[in-house]
């Protein structure tokens, strides 16, 4: 015989899990020190500049 499931509890648990996942994403994105954010921004800017430096001129 099947186990009886309370659908309200299942729905609420699913919502809690989704909310917890969203909170973890936000904590990873916003819960960092200013120096860490600045370092990441500088590294991405440098990578973009290096990529742009390798482009060929279109003189043709």
C-alpha positions in Angstrom: 0.0 0.0 0.0 1.2 3.5 -0.7 2.4 6.0 1.9 0.0 8.9 2.5 1.5 12.3 1.6 0.4 15.7 2.8 0.6 17.8 -0.4 0.7 21.0 1.6 3.9 19.9 3.4 5.4 18.8 0.1 4.6 22.2 -1.5 6.0 24.1 1.4 9.2 22.0 1.5 9.7 22.6 -2.2 9.3 26.3 -1.7 11.8 26.3 1.2 14.4 24.4 -0.9 14.0 26.9 -3.8 14.3 29.9 -1.4 17.4 28.4 0.2 19.1 27.9 -3.2 18.3 31.5 -4.2 19.7 32.7 -0.9 22.9 30.7 -1.4 23.3 32.3 -4.9 22.8 35.8 -3.5 25.3 35.1 -0.6 27.9 34.0 -3.1 27.3 37.0 -5.3 27.0 39.8 -2.7 28.5 38.4 0.4 32.1 39.1 -0.6 34.7 41.7 0.5 35.1 44.8 -1.5 38.7 43.9 -2.2 37.7 40.5 -3.7 35.1 42.2 -5.9 37.7 44.7 -7.1 40.2 42.0 -7.8 37.7 40.0 -9.9 36.7 43.2 -11.8 40.3 44.0 -12.5 41.0 40.5 -13.7 38.0 40.5 -16.0 39.0 43.9 -17.4 42.5 42.7 -18.1 41.3 39.5 -19.8 39.0 41.7 -22.0 41.9 44.0 -22.9 44.2 41.0 -23.7 41.5 39.6 -25.9 40.9 42.9 -27.7 44.7 43.3 -28.2 44.8 40.1 -30.3 42.2 41.3 -32.8 43.3 41.8 -36.4 43.0 45.2 -38.1 40.5 45.2 -40.9 42.4 47.4 -43.4 41.2 45.3 -46.4 
